[in-house]
Amino acid sequence: MSVFAVFLAIVAGLMAVALIALFVTMIVLAVKSRRTATAATLYRND
């Protein structure tokens, strides 16, 4: 049972890390898209 519990803990940890990585990538992409959008609007205004 202890080995199975450790295996489940490792899998849960990997899942948490993967979810955090996906969340961070989504935030980075959103920030990049916002920056490009604002830059495009500034250039259009100019």
N, CA, C and O atoms as a Tripos MOL2 file, in Angstrom:
@<TRIPOS>MOLECULE
protein
  184   183    46     0     0
PROTEIN
NO_CHARGES

@<TRIPOS>ATOM
      1 N           0.8420   -1.2070    0.0000 N.3       1 MET1
      2 CA          0.0000    0.0000    0.0000 C.3       1 MET1
      3 C           0.8760    1.2570    0.0000 C.2       1 MET1
      4 O           0.5330    2.2510   -0.6400 O.2       1 MET1
      5 N           1.9870    1.2150    0.7040 N.am      2 SER2
      6 CA          2.8390    2.4040    0.7780 C.3       2 SER2
      7 C           3.4070    2.7380   -0.6020 C.2       2 SER2
      8 O           3.4770    3.9060   -0.9850 O.2       2 SER2
      9 N           3.8130    1.7010   -1.3480 N.am      3 VAL3
     10 CA          4.3710    1.9510   -2.6790 C.3       3 VAL3
     11 C           3.2980    2.5510   -3.5860 C.2       3 VAL3
     12 O           3.5690    3.4770   -4.3520 O.2       3 VAL3
     13 N           2.0770    2.0160   -3.4940 N.am      4 PHE4
     14 CA          0.9850    2.5410   -4.3140 C.3       4 PHE4
     15 C           0.6740    3.9880   -3.9270 C.2       4 PHE4
     16 O           0.3990    4.8220   -4.7890 O.2       4 PHE4
     17 N           0.7190    4.2780   -2.6230 N.am      5 ALA5
     18 CA          0.4460    5.6440   -2.1560 C.3       5 ALA5
     19 C           1.5150    6.5970   -2.6800 C.2       5 ALA5
     20 O           1.2040    7.7090   -3.1080 O.2       5 ALA5
     21 N           2.7660    6.1670   -2.6470 N.am      6 VAL6
     22 CA          3.8590    7.0090   -3.1520 C.3       6 VAL6
     23 C           3.6740    7.2340   -4.6460 C.2       6 VAL6
     24 O           3.8770    8.3450   -5.1370 O.2       6 VAL6
     25 N           3.2860    6.1740   -5.3810 N.am      7 PHE7
     26 CA          3.0650    6.3050   -6.8220 C.3       7 PHE7
     27 C           1.9560    7.3080   -7.1040 C.2       7 PHE7
     28 O           2.0840    8.1520   -7.9900 O.2       7 PHE7
     29 N           0.8620    7.2130   -6.3440 N.am      8 LEU8
     30 CA         -0.2430    8.1570   -6.5300 C.3       8 LEU8
     31 C           0.2070    9.5790   -6.2030 C.2       8 LEU8
     32 O          -0.1860   10.5240   -6.8870 O.2       8 LEU8
     33 N           1.0240    9.7380   -5.1680 N.am      9 ALA9
     34 CA          1.5090   11.0710   -4.7930 C.3       9 ALA9
     35 C           2.3710   11.6500   -5.9090 C.2       9 ALA9
     36 O           2.2630   12.8350   -6.2260 O.2       9 ALA9
     37 N           3.2300   10.8190   -6.5090 N.am     10 ILE10
     38 CA          4.0880   11.2850   -7.6040 C.3      10 ILE10
     39 C           3.2350   11.6980   -8.7960 C.2      10 ILE10
     40 O           3.4670   12.7470   -9.3960 O.2      10 ILE10
     41 N           2.2400   10.8670   -9.1410 N.am     11 VAL11
     42 CA          1.3650   11.1890  -10.2740 C.3      11 VAL11
     43 C           0.6060   12.4860  -10.0000 C.2      11 VAL11
     44 O           0.4800   13.3330  -10.8850 O.2      11 VAL11
     45 N           0.1030   12.6410   -8.7760 N.am     12 ALA12
     46 CA         -0.6250   13.8640   -8.4260 C.3      12 ALA12
     47 C           0.2970   15.0750   -8.5230 C.2      12 ALA12
     48 O          -0.1160   16.1350   -8.9930 O.2      12 ALA12
     49 N           1.5370   14.9210   -8.0820 N.am     13 GLY13
     50 CA          2.4980   16.0230   -8.1630 C.3      13 GLY13
     51 C           2.7730   16.4010   -9.6060 C.2      13 GLY13
     52 O           2.8280   17.5850   -9.9400 O.2      13 GLY13
     53 N           2.9480   15.3970  -10.4680 N.am     14 LEU14
     54 CA          3.2040   15.6800  -11.8830 C.3      14 LEU14
     55 C           2.0010   16.3720  -12.5130 C.2      14 LEU14
     56 O           2.1590   17.2940  -13.3140 O.2      14 LEU14
     57 N           0.8020   15.9270  -12.1520 N.am     15 MET15
     58 CA         -0.4050   16.5520  -12.6920 C.3      15 MET15
     59 C          -0.4810   18.0120  -12.2530 C.2      15 MET15
     60 O          -0.8200   18.8880  -13.0490 O.2      15 MET15
     61 N          -0.1610   18.2740  -10.9720 N.am     16 ALA16
     62 CA         -0.1980   19.6480  -10.4590 C.3      16 ALA16
     63 C           0.8170   20.5100  -11.2000 C.2      16 ALA16
     64 O           0.5120   21.6400  -11.5810 O.2      16 ALA16
     65 N           2.0180   19.9840  -11.4060 N.am     17 VAL17
     66 CA          3.0590   20.7470  -12.1120 C.3      17 VAL17
     67 C           2.6140   21.0290  -13.5430 C.2      17 VAL17
     68 O           2.8240   22.1290  -14.0520 O.2      17 VAL17
     69 N           1.9960   20.0350  -14.1980 N.am     18 ALA18
     70 CA          1.5430   20.2230  -15.5760 C.3      18 ALA18
     71 C           0.4490   21.2950  -15.6310 C.2      18 ALA18
     72 O           0.4520   22.1420  -16.5240 O.2      18 ALA18
     73 N          -0.4810   21.2540  -14.6800 N.am     19 LEU19
     74 CA         -1.5550   22.2540  -14.6680 C.3      19 LEU19
     75 C          -0.9880   23.6440  -14.4320 C.2      19 LEU19
     76 O          -1.4120   24.6070  -15.0700 O.2      19 LEU19
     77 N          -0.0240   23.7540  -13.5120 N.am     20 ILE20
     78 CA          0.5850   25.0620  -13.2310 C.3      20 ILE20
     79 C           1.3160   25.5670  -14.4760 C.2      20 ILE20
     80 O           1.2430   26.7490  -14.8110 O.2      20 ILE20
     81 N           2.0250   24.6530  -15.1620 N.am     21 ALA21
     82 CA          2.7580   25.0530  -16.3670 C.3      21 ALA21
     83 C           1.7820   25.5430  -17.4410 C.2      21 ALA21
     84 O           2.0370   26.5490  -18.1030 O.2      21 ALA21
     85 N           0.6660   24.8310  -17.6100 N.am     22 LEU22
     86 CA         -0.3270   25.2500  -18.6080 C.3      22 LEU22
     87 C          -0.9150   26.6100  -18.2350 C.2      22 LEU22
     88 O          -1.1150   27.4670  -19.0960 O.2      22 LEU22
     89 N          -1.1900   26.8010  -16.9340 N.am     23 PHE23
     90 CA         -1.7520   28.0750  -16.4740 C.3      23 PHE23
     91 C          -0.7770   29.2150  -16.7480 C.2      23 PHE23
     92 O          -1.1750   30.2820  -17.2160 O.2      23 PHE23
     93 N           0.5010   28.9840  -16.4550 N.am     24 VAL24
     94 CA          1.5180   30.0250  -16.6740 C.3      24 VAL24
     95 C           1.6450   30.3350  -18.1630 C.2      24 VAL24
     96 O           1.7500   31.4980  -18.5500 O.2      24 VAL24
     97 N           1.6360   29.2900  -19.0000 N.am     25 THR25
     98 CA          1.7660   29.5220  -20.4430 C.3      25 THR25
     99 C           0.5590   30.3130  -20.9580 C.2      25 THR25
    100 O           0.7080   31.1890  -21.8100 O.2      25 THR25
    101 N          -0.6330   30.0060  -20.4440 N.am     26 MET26
    102 CA         -1.8180   30.7450  -20.8760 C.3      26 MET26
    103 C          -1.6890   32.2170  -20.4940 C.2      26 MET26
    104 O          -2.0280   33.0970  -21.2850 O.2      26 MET26
    105 N          -1.1960   32.4880  -19.2720 N.am     27 ILE27
    106 CA         -1.0310   33.8750  -18.8290 C.3      27 ILE27
    107 C          -0.0100   34.5810  -19.7100 C.2      27 ILE27
    108 O          -0.2240   35.7210  -20.1250 O.2      27 ILE27
    109 N           1.1020   33.9040  -19.9980 N.am     28 VAL28
    110 CA          2.1500   34.5200  -20.8250 C.3      28 VAL28
    111 C           1.6070   34.8250  -22.2190 C.2      28 VAL28
    112 O           1.8630   35.8970  -22.7670 O.2      28 VAL28
    113 N           0.8510   33.8740  -22.7950 N.am     29 LEU29
    114 CA          0.2880   34.1050  -24.1300 C.3      29 LEU29
    115 C          -0.7090   35.2630  -24.0910 C.2      29 LEU29
    116 O          -0.7520   36.0760  -25.0140 O.2      29 LEU29
    117 N          -1.5030   35.3390  -23.0320 N.am     30 ALA30
    118 CA         -2.4790   36.4270  -22.9220 C.3      30 ALA30
    119 C          -1.7610   37.7670  -22.8260 C.2      30 ALA30
    120 O          -2.1640   38.7380  -23.4660 O.2      30 ALA30
    121 N          -0.6970   37.8200  -22.0270 N.am     31 VAL31
    122 CA          0.0520   39.0750  -21.8840 C.3      31 VAL31
    123 C           0.6930   39.4520  -23.2130 C.2      31 VAL31
    124 O           0.6780   40.6200  -23.6010 O.2      31 VAL31
    125 N           1.2570   38.4650  -23.9150 N.am     32 LYS32
    126 CA          1.8860   38.7540  -25.2030 C.3      32 LYS32
    127 C           0.8390   39.2540  -26.1950 C.2      32 LYS32
    128 O           1.0910   40.2150  -26.9220 O.2      32 LYS32
    129 N          -0.3290   38.6170  -26.2360 N.am     33 SER33
    130 CA         -1.3650   39.0330  -27.1770 C.3      33 SER33
    131 C          -1.8430   40.4430  -26.8330 C.2      33 SER33
    132 O          -2.1010   41.2470  -27.7290 O.2      33 SER33
    133 N          -1.9620   40.7450  -25.5350 N.am     34 ARG34
    134 CA         -2.3950   42.0880  -25.1350 C.3      34 ARG34
    135 C          -1.3460   43.1140  -25.5420 C.2      34 ARG34
    136 O          -1.6840   44.1930  -26.0280 O.2      34 ARG34
    137 N          -0.0680   42.7780  -25.3450 N.am     35 ARG35
    138 CA          0.9990   43.7160  -25.7100 C.3      35 ARG35
    139 C           0.9850   43.9650  -27.2160 C.2      35 ARG35
    140 O           1.0890   45.1080  -27.6590 O.2      35 ARG35
    141 N           0.8560   42.8990  -28.0000 N.am     36 THR36
    142 CA          0.8440   43.0540  -29.4550 C.3      36 THR36
    143 C          -0.3920   43.8550  -29.8760 C.2      36 THR36
    144 O          -0.3160   44.6860  -30.7810 O.2      36 THR36
    145 N          -1.5310   43.6050  -29.2200 N.am     37 ALA37
    146 CA         -2.7600   44.3140  -29.5720 C.3      37 ALA37
    147 C          -2.5970   45.8000  -29.2620 C.2      37 ALA37
    148 O          -2.9490   46.6490  -30.0810 O.2      37 ALA37
    149 N          -2.0640   46.1120  -28.0810 N.am     38 THR38
    150 CA         -1.8840   47.5200  -27.7220 C.3      38 THR38
    151 C          -0.8850   48.1700  -28.6660 C.2      38 THR38
    152 O          -1.0860   49.3120  -29.0810 O.2      38 THR38
    153 N           0.1850   47.4670  -29.0140 N.am     39 ALA39
    154 CA          1.1830   48.0130  -29.9400 C.3      39 ALA39
    155 C           0.5350   48.2690  -31.2970 C.2      39 ALA39
    156 O           0.8000   49.2960  -31.9220 O.2      39 ALA39
    157 N          -0.3090   47.3490  -31.7610 N.am     40 ALA40
    158 CA         -0.9640   47.5180  -33.0610 C.3      40 ALA40
    159 C          -1.8820   48.7400  -33.0170 C.2      40 ALA40
    160 O          -1.9170   49.5230  -33.9660 O.2      40 ALA40
    161 N          -2.6140   48.9050  -31.9350 N.am     41 THR41
    162 CA         -3.5170   50.0560  -31.8340 C.3      41 THR41
    163 C          -2.7100   51.3470  -31.7890 C.2      41 THR41
    164 O          -3.1050   52.3450  -32.3920 O.2      41 THR41
    165 N          -1.5760   51.3370  -31.0750 N.am     42 LEU42
    166 CA         -0.7430   52.5430  -31.0190 C.3      42 LEU42
    167 C          -0.2210   52.8770  -32.4100 C.2      42 LEU42
    168 O          -0.2520   54.0310  -32.8380 O.2      42 LEU42
    169 N           0.2610   51.8500  -33.1120 N.am     43 TYR43
    170 CA          0.7710   52.0960  -34.4620 C.3      43 TYR43
    171 C          -0.3580   52.6030  -35.3680 C.2      43 TYR43
    172 O          -0.1390   53.4860  -36.1980 O.2      43 TYR43
    173 N          -1.5480   52.0520  -35.2110 N.am     44 ARG44
    174 CA         -2.6760   52.4950  -36.0390 C.3      44 ARG44
    175 C          -3.0020   53.9540  -35.7270 C.2      44 ARG44
    176 O          -3.2630   54.7480  -36.6300 O.2      44 ARG44
    177 N          -2.9830   54.2950  -34.4440 N.am     45 ASN45
    178 CA         -3.2590   55.6850  -34.0710 C.3      45 ASN45
    179 C          -2.1960   56.6130  -34.6440 C.2      45 ASN45
    180 O          -2.5100   57.7190  -35.0830 O.2      45 ASN45
    181 N          -0.9600   56.1780  -34.6430 N.am     46 ASP46
    182 CA          0.1100   57.0110  -35.2090 C.3      46 ASP46
    183 C          -0.1140   57.1450  -36.7140 C.2      46 ASP46
    184 O           0.6680   57.8060  -37.3970 O.2      46 ASP46
@<TRIPOS>BOND
     1     1     2 1
     2     2     3 1
     3     3     4 2
     4     3     5 am
     5     5     6 1
     6     6     7 1
     7     7     8 2
     8     7     9 am
     9     9    10 1
    10    10    11 1
    11    11    12 2
    12    11    13 am
    13    13    14 1
    14    14    15 1
    15    15    16 2
    16    15    17 am
    17    17    18 1
    18    18    19 1
    19    19    20 2
    20    19    21 am
    21    21    22 1
    22    22    23 1
    23    23    24 2
    24    23    25 am
    25    25    26 1
    26    26    27 1
    27    27    28 2
    28    27    29 am
    29    29    30 1
    30    30    31 1
    31    31    32 2
    32    31    33 am
    33    33    34 1
    34    34    35 1
    35    35    36 2
    36    35    37 am
    37    37    38 1
    38    38    39 1
    39    39    40 2
    40    39    41 am
    41    41    42 1
    42    42    43 1
    43    43    44 2
    44    43    45 am
    45    45    46 1
    46    46    47 1
    47    47    48 2
    48    47    49 am
    49    49    50 1
    50    50    51 1
    51    51    52 2
    52    51    53 am
    53    53    54 1
    54    54    55 1
    55    55    56 2
    56    55    57 am
    57    57    58 1
    58    58    59 1
    59    59    60 2
    60    59    61 am
    61    61    62 1
    62    62    63 1
    63    63    64 2
    64    63    65 am
    65    65    66 1
    66    66    67 1
    67    67    68 2
    68    67    69 am
    69    69    70 1
    70    70    71 1
    71    71    72 2
    72    71    73 am
    73    73    74 1
    74    74    75 1
    75    75    76 2
    76    75    77 am
    77    77    78 1
    78    78    79 1
    79    79    80 2
    80    79    81 am
    81    81    82 1
    82    82    83 1
    83    83    84 2
    84    83    85 am
    85    85    86 1
    86    86    87 1
    87    87    88 2
    88    87    89 am
    89    89    90 1
    90    90    91 1
    91    91    92 2
    92    91    93 am
    93    93    94 1
    94    94    95 1
    95    95    96 2
    96    95    97 am
    97    97    98 1
    98    98    99 1
    99    99   100 2
   100    99   101 am
   101   101   102 1
   102   102   103 1
   103   103   104 2
   104   103   105 am
   105   105   106 1
   106   106   107 1
   107   107   108 2
   108   107   109 am
   109   109   110 1
   110   110   111 1
   111   111   112 2
   112   111   113 am
   113   113   114 1
   114   114   115 1
   115   115   116 2
   116   115   117 am
   117   117   118 1
   118   118   119 1
   119   119   120 2
   120   119   121 am
   121   121   122 1
   122   122   123 1
   123   123   124 2
   124   123   125 am
   125   125   126 1
   126   126   127 1
   127   127   128 2
   128   127   129 am
   129   129   130 1
   130   130   131 1
   131   131   132 2
   132   131   133 am
   133   133   134 1
   134   134   135 1
   135   135   136 2
   136   135   137 am
   137   137   138 1
   138   138   139 1
   139   139   140 2
   140   139   141 am
   141   141   142 1
   142   142   143 1
   143   143   144 2
   144   143   145 am
   145   145   146 1
   146   146   147 1
   147   147   148 2
   148   147   149 am
   149   149   150 1
   150   150   151 1
   151   151   152 2
   152   151   153 am
   153   153   154 1
   154   154   155 1
   155   155   156 2
   156   155   157 am
   157   157   158 1
   158   158   159 1
   159   159   160 2
   160   159   161 am
   161   161   162 1
   162   162   163 1
   163   163   164 2
   164   163   165 am
   165   165   166 1
   166   166   167 1
   167   167   168 2
   168   167   169 am
   169   169   170 1
   170   170   171 1
   171   171   172 2
   172   171   173 am
   173   173   174 1
   174   174   175 1
   175   175   176 2
   176   175   177 am
   177   177   178 1
   178   178   179 1
   179   179   180 2
   180   179   181 am
   181   181   182 1
   182   182   183 1
   183   183   184 2
@<TRIPOS>SUBSTRUCTURE
     1 MET1         2 RESIDUE 1 A MET
     2 SER2         6 RESIDUE 1 A SER
     3 VAL3        10 RESIDUE 1 A VAL
     4 PHE4        14 RESIDUE 1 A PHE
     5 ALA5        18 RESIDUE 1 A ALA
     6 VAL6        22 RESIDUE 1 A VAL
     7 PHE7        26 RESIDUE 1 A PHE
     8 LEU8        30 RESIDUE 1 A LEU
     9 ALA9        34 RESIDUE 1 A ALA
    10 ILE10       38 RESIDUE 1 A ILE
    11 VAL11       42 RESIDUE 1 A VAL
    12 ALA12       46 RESIDUE 1 A ALA
    13 GLY13       50 RESIDUE 1 A GLY
    14 LEU14       54 RESIDUE 1 A LEU
    15 MET15       58 RESIDUE 1 A MET
    16 ALA16       62 RESIDUE 1 A ALA
    17 VAL17       66 RESIDUE 1 A VAL
    18 ALA18       70 RESIDUE 1 A ALA
    19 LEU19       74 RESIDUE 1 A LEU
    20 ILE20       78 RESIDUE 1 A ILE
    21 ALA21       82 RESIDUE 1 A ALA
    22 LEU22       86 RESIDUE 1 A LEU
    23 PHE23       90 RESIDUE 1 A PHE
    24 VAL24       94 RESIDUE 1 A VAL
    25 THR25       98 RESIDUE 1 A THR
    26 MET26      102 RESIDUE 1 A MET
    27 ILE27      106 RESIDUE 1 A ILE
    28 VAL28      110 RESIDUE 1 A VAL
    29 LEU29      114 RESIDUE 1 A LEU
    30 ALA30      118 RESIDUE 1 A ALA
    31 VAL31      122 RESIDUE 1 A VAL
    32 LYS32      126 RESIDUE 1 A LYS
    33 SER33      130 RESIDUE 1 A SER
    34 ARG34      134 RESIDUE 1 A ARG
    35 ARG35      138 RESIDUE 1 A ARG
    36 THR36      142 RESIDUE 1 A THR
    37 ALA37      146 RESIDUE 1 A ALA
    38 THR38      150 RESIDUE 1 A THR
    39 ALA39      154 RESIDUE 1 A ALA
    40 ALA40      158 RESIDUE 1 A ALA
    41 THR41      162 RESIDUE 1 A THR
    42 LEU42      166 RESIDUE 1 A LEU
    43 TYR43      170 RESIDUE 1 A TYR
    44 ARG44      174 RESIDUE 1 A ARG
    45 ASN45      178 RESIDUE 1 A ASN
    46 ASP46      182 RESIDUE 1 A ASP
